[in-house]
Structures are given as C-alpha cells and as structure tokens.
Amino acid sequence: MKKYESVIIITPELVNEKLEKFIEKVNKKLSEYTTITQTSELGLKRLAYAIKGKNEGWYVCHEFEIADRDEEKSETIIKKIEKYFKIQEQILKSIVVGRE
C-alpha cells in the first residue's frame, strides 16, 4: 500500500456543525478512493499570508493509503483527490504528499 498525507485549509467562516459536516463530506469523498488511517483537526490558525482574502483557516490533516500497487493508478487517484480539493469553494489551499 502506498501511504499519503494531505493538509487542507478550510475557510474560517465554517464553524461548529457546518465545519464538521464539511469534514465528513471530504472524508466520504476520500474514502471512495482510499483508506483513511487518520484525520486530525489542527484547529483555526493564522495564515502566513492572505489566501482568497482570508487571514485564518481551519487546518485538517488526512493520512490515507491507496491499496493499488500500480503507479499510474495511484497517480490518477491523487489527481482526482487534488481536483476535488480545488473545486471545493470552502477549501482555501490544499496539498497531497507521499509518505515513506
């Protein structure tokens, strides 16, 4: 299994139930392609620079695995995840990286 980690920064306007529902929505989408091993909500943090006019954001980290050993298929799945993150208006910034 290939291991990956993603960090997303969610707009600070989402709070309480709306934030939890959005994180559940992201988890559900990730689960379509991967096996999530851990989700960590790191809290509301001040950004180093403004992103989309926001100075703060909710940081959420996901650790997940992709079962397929085929390198091309893993890359396709990662591209789908990155595209999903980009089209979500609530996500200010995201990154997906491989783990050893």
N, C-alpha and C positions, 0 to 999 in steps of 0.2 A: 504494500500500500504506500502511496505517496502522501506525504504529510504537507499541509499548507496552513498558513495563518493569514487572516485578513483583519484589517482595522478599518472601521468606518467611523466617520464623524457625522453625527446627525444634528440637524438644525435645533437650536436651543428652544424654539417655540413649542416643540413637543414635550409635554410633561405628563407625569403620572400614568393614567390608563392609556392615553394616546401613544406615549413613548413605548410602553410595554406591548401594546398591540402591534406597533410598527416593528419592534424587535422580533416578535413572534412571526410576523409576516416574512421578515428577512430569513429567519431560521427555517421556516417552512420551505421557502424557495431554495435555500442552500441544501436542505435535506433531499430535494428532488435529484440532486446531482452528486451529493457527497454524504459522508457520515460525520456529523458534528461530534467532536470529542469534548469540546468545552466552549462555553460562551461566557465572557467576562464583561460586565458593565463597569467601566472605569470611571464613570461619573462625568459631570459637567466641568470642562476645563477651558481656560482662556487659550485662545489660539495665538500663535506667534505672529500671524498677520491675518488681516480680514479675508474671509472667503465668502463670496457672494453677499458681501455687506455685513457678515456676522463676525463678531469678535470672540464668541464662545461656541462650544459644541459638545454634544454628548459623545463620548468615546466608547465604542463597543468592539471587543476583540473576539474573533471566532477562530478556533483551531479545528481543522477538519482533515479528513482523509479521503482520497479517491482510490477506490479498490482496483481499478483497471491499471494494468502494468503497461499498456500500450501508450507510449509517449505522446503520440499525436492525439489520441483520445483525451488524455489528461489536459493537454494544451487547449483543446476545443472546449472542454468543460470550464477551464479557468477563464477563457474568453467570454463564455456565456455568463459566468458569475460577474466578471468585470462590467460587461454590458448592462446587466441587471442593475448593478450599483449605480452606473452612470445615468440611467433613465429615471431613477427614483429622485423626485424633487426634494425629498426630506434629507437625502444624503449630500452633505457638502463636499466631502472628499473621501476617497477610499484607496486602499492598496491591498494587493494579494501577493504574498511571497511564499516560496517553497521553504520547507524546514528539513533539516538533516535528521 
